[in-house]
Amino acid sequence: MSAIEFQIGYLAAGVGLAVALVAVRLGGRNPLLPVLSAVLTLAGVYAGYLLEMALAVSEHEGIPVSELLTSELVNLNQHYVDNIDPISILFYAIGAYAAFQAARKSAG
């Protein structure tokens, strides 16, 4: 996202599908897999946004990404929360929905 300066909803859906497929592969037909897949996808999309933000800040400010993701993580997270936009929330929803549906259909 940082390299092309554009957010792609397909990436969130792809994360959701990948998480769901791995969850079904490891968990079989467990009825909790759709919910677990959605939650793990939300965590993955969030981590992706934080990493993208850390890369952008590192490039602009010259602070190492490792420092941003360790000792400056609280500040990075607060900056993300303060500046979240509706399209990011939509991508969270797309990813969680894709994960839930893929796991539900695969486990069912």
C-alpha positions as protocol buffer text, in pm:
chain_id: "A"
residue {
  index: 1
  type: MET
  ca { x: 0 y: 0 z: 0 }
}
residue {
  index: 2
  type: SER
  ca { x: 280 y: 236 z: 85 }
}
residue {
  index: 3
  type: ALA
  ca { x: 468 y: 176 z: -240 }
}
residue {
  index: 4
  type: ILE
  ca { x: 169 y: 252 z: -462 }
}
residue {
  index: 5
  type: GLU
  ca { x: 4 y: 500 z: -222 }
}
residue {
  index: 6
  type: PHE
  ca { x: -332 y: 331 z: -273 }
}
residue {
  index: 7
  type: GLN
  ca { x: -549 y: 105 z: -61 }
}
residue {
  index: 8
  type: ILE
  ca { x: -693 y: -205 z: -224 }
}
residue {
  index: 9
  type: GLY
  ca { x: -999 y: -379 z: -79 }
}
residue {
  index: 10
  type: TYR
  ca { x: -901 y: -702 z: -251 }
}
residue {
  index: 11
  type: LEU
  ca { x: -603 y: -728 z: -16 }
}
residue {
  index: 12
  type: ALA
  ca { x: -832 y: -734 z: 288 }
}
residue {
  index: 13
  type: ALA
  ca { x: -1053 y: -996 z: 123 }
}
residue {
  index: 14
  type: GLY
  ca { x: -743 y: -1196 z: 31 }
}
residue {
  index: 15
  type: VAL
  ca { x: -623 y: -1188 z: 390 }
}
residue {
  index: 16
  type: GLY
  ca { x: -968 y: -1308 z: 497 }
}
residue {
  index: 17
  type: LEU
  ca { x: -970 y: -1594 z: 249 }
}
residue {
  index: 18
  type: ALA
  ca { x: -618 y: -1702 z: 341 }
}
residue {
  index: 19
  type: VAL
  ca { x: -696 y: -1699 z: 713 }
}
residue {
  index: 20
  type: ALA
  ca { x: -1019 y: -1893 z: 658 }
}
residue {
  index: 21
  type: LEU
  ca { x: -851 y: -2159 z: 445 }
}
residue {
  index: 22
  type: VAL
  ca { x: -575 y: -2214 z: 698 }
}
residue {
  index: 23
  type: ALA
  ca { x: -825 y: -2221 z: 987 }
}
residue {
  index: 24
  type: VAL
  ca { x: -1043 y: -2479 z: 812 }
}
residue {
  index: 25
  type: ARG
  ca { x: -738 y: -2683 z: 718 }
}
residue {
  index: 26
  type: LEU
  ca { x: -618 y: -2689 z: 1079 }
}
residue {
  index: 27
  type: GLY
  ca { x: -954 y: -2692 z: 1257 }
}
residue {
  index: 28
  type: GLY
  ca { x: -1169 y: -2917 z: 1043 }
}
residue {
  index: 29
  type: ARG
  ca { x: -1543 y: -2867 z: 1088 }
}
residue {
  index: 30
  type: ASN
  ca { x: -1539 y: -2678 z: 1415 }
}
residue {
  index: 31
  type: PRO
  ca { x: -1839 y: -2440 z: 1427 }
}
residue {
  index: 32
  type: LEU
  ca { x: -1625 y: -2165 z: 1585 }
}
residue {
  index: 33
  type: LEU
  ca { x: -1397 y: -2139 z: 1281 }
}
residue {
  index: 34
  type: PRO
  ca { x: -1596 y: -1868 z: 1097 }
}
residue {
  index: 35
  type: VAL
  ca { x: -1586 y: -1638 z: 1399 }
}
residue {
  index: 36
  type: LEU
  ca { x: -1223 y: -1717 z: 1474 }
}
residue {
  index: 37
  type: SER
  ca { x: -1132 y: -1655 z: 1109 }
}
residue {
  index: 38
  type: ALA
  ca { x: -1305 y: -1317 z: 1113 }
}
residue {
  index: 39
  type: VAL
  ca { x: -1128 y: -1213 z: 1434 }
}
residue {
  index: 40
  type: LEU
  ca { x: -786 y: -1325 z: 1307 }
}
residue {
  index: 41
  type: THR
  ca { x: -849 y: -1140 z: 981 }
}
residue {
  index: 42
  type: LEU
  ca { x: -929 y: -819 z: 1169 }
}
residue {
  index: 43
  type: ALA
  ca { x: -601 y: -860 z: 1358 }
}
residue {
  index: 44
  type: GLY
  ca { x: -414 y: -924 z: 1032 }
}
residue {
  index: 45
  type: VAL
  ca { x: -560 y: -621 z: 855 }
}
residue {
  index: 46
  type: TYR
  ca { x: -483 y: -407 z: 1161 }
}
residue {
  index: 47
  type: ALA
  ca { x: -123 y: -533 z: 1167 }
}
residue {
  index: 48
  type: GLY
  ca { x: -96 y: -456 z: 797 }
}
residue {
  index: 49
  type: TYR
  ca { x: -213 y: -99 z: 850 }
}
residue {
  index: 50
  type: LEU
  ca { x: 34 y: -51 z: 1136 }
}
residue {
  index: 51
  type: LEU
  ca { x: 319 y: -189 z: 928 }
}
residue {
  index: 52
  type: GLU
  ca { x: 225 y: 34 z: 635 }
}
residue {
  index: 53
  type: MET
  ca { x: 212 y: 335 z: 867 }
}
residue {
  index: 54
  type: ALA
  ca { x: 547 y: 243 z: 1025 }
}
residue {
  index: 55
  type: LEU
  ca { x: 705 y: 221 z: 679 }
}
residue {
  index: 56
  type: ALA
  ca { x: 563 y: 561 z: 582 }
}
residue {
  index: 57
  type: VAL
  ca { x: 678 y: 727 z: 905 }
}
residue {
  index: 58
  type: SER
  ca { x: 1019 y: 564 z: 876 }
}
residue {
  index: 59
  type: GLU
  ca { x: 1062 y: 694 z: 524 }
}
residue {
  index: 60
  type: HIS
  ca { x: 949 y: 1045 z: 616 }
}
residue {
  index: 61
  type: GLU
  ca { x: 1105 y: 1085 z: 963 }
}
residue {
  index: 62
  type: GLY
  ca { x: 1405 y: 854 z: 933 }
}
residue {
  index: 63
  type: ILE
  ca { x: 1307 y: 650 z: 1240 }
}
residue {
  index: 64
  type: PRO
  ca { x: 1381 y: 277 z: 1201 }
}
residue {
  index: 65
  type: VAL
  ca { x: 1073 y: 59 z: 1147 }
}
residue {
  index: 66
  type: SER
  ca { x: 1189 y: -175 z: 1424 }
}
residue {
  index: 67
  type: GLU
  ca { x: 1184 y: 113 z: 1672 }
}
residue {
  index: 68
  type: LEU
  ca { x: 840 y: 226 z: 1554 }
}
residue {
  index: 69
  type: LEU
  ca { x: 700 y: -125 z: 1600 }
}
residue {
  index: 70
  type: THR
  ca { x: 853 y: -175 z: 1945 }
}
residue {
  index: 71
  type: SER
  ca { x: 919 y: 127 z: 2166 }
}
residue {
  index: 72
  type: GLU
  ca { x: 699 y: 366 z: 1965 }
}
residue {
  index: 73
  type: LEU
  ca { x: 409 y: 124 z: 1907 }
}
residue {
  index: 74
  type: VAL
  ca { x: 175 y: 303 z: 2149 }
}
residue {
  index: 75
  type: ASN
  ca { x: 229 y: 635 z: 1971 }
}
residue {
  index: 76
  type: LEU
  ca { x: 194 y: 471 z: 1629 }
}
residue {
  index: 77
  type: ASN
  ca { x: -130 y: 305 z: 1735 }
}
residue {
  index: 78
  type: GLN
  ca { x: -269 y: 631 z: 1876 }
}
residue {
  index: 79
  type: HIS
  ca { x: -185 y: 811 z: 1553 }
}
residue {
  index: 80
  type: TYR
  ca { x: -362 y: 537 z: 1357 }
}
residue {
  index: 81
  type: VAL
  ca { x: -673 y: 551 z: 1578 }
}
residue {
  index: 82
  type: ASP
  ca { x: -685 y: 930 z: 1558 }
}
residue {
  index: 83
  type: ASN
  ca { x: -662 y: 926 z: 1177 }
}
residue {
  index: 84
  type: ILE
  ca { x: -867 y: 620 z: 1078 }
}
residue {
  index: 85
  type: ASP
  ca { x: -1088 y: 686 z: 779 }
}
residue {
  index: 86
  type: PRO
  ca { x: -1416 y: 526 z: 663 }
}
residue {
  index: 87
  type: ILE
  ca { x: -1246 y: 335 z: 380 }
}
residue {
  index: 88
  type: SER
  ca { x: -1023 y: 158 z: 634 }
}
residue {
  index: 89
  type: ILE
  ca { x: -1329 y: 53 z: 832 }
}
residue {
  index: 90
  type: LEU
  ca { x: -1484 y: -74 z: 508 }
}
residue {
  index: 91
  type: PHE
  ca { x: -1172 y: -284 z: 442 }
}
residue {
  index: 92
  type: TYR
  ca { x: -1195 y: -433 z: 791 }
}
residue {
  index: 93
  type: ALA
  ca { x: -1555 y: -528 z: 718 }
}
residue {
  index: 94
  type: ILE
  ca { x: -1469 y: -675 z: 376 }
}
residue {
  index: 95
  type: GLY
  ca { x: -1189 y: -886 z: 521 }
}
residue {
  index: 96
  type: ALA
  ca { x: -1393 y: -1013 z: 816 }
}
residue {
  index: 97
  type: TYR
  ca { x: -1691 y: -1092 z: 593 }
}
residue {
  index: 98
  type: ALA
  ca { x: -1475 y: -1281 z: 343 }
}
residue {
  index: 99
  type: ALA
  ca { x: -1311 y: -1482 z: 622 }
}
residue {
  index: 100
  type: PHE
  ca { x: -1641 y: -1562 z: 792 }
}
residue {
  index: 101
  type: GLN
  ca { x: -1812 y: -1672 z: 471 }
}
residue {
  index: 102
  type: ALA
  ca { x: -1518 y: -1875 z: 341 }
}
residue {
  index: 103
  type: ALA
  ca { x: -1476 y: -2058 z: 672 }
}
residue {
  index: 104
  type: ARG
  ca { x: -1851 y: -2114 z: 706 }
}
residue {
  index: 105
  type: LYS
  ca { x: -1879 y: -2264 z: 358 }
}
residue {
  index: 106
  type: SER
  ca { x: -1563 y: -2471 z: 389 }
}
residue {
  index: 107
  type: ALA
  ca { x: -1638 y: -2603 z: 736 }
}
residue {
  index: 108
  type: GLY
  ca { x: -2007 y: -2667 z: 667 }
}
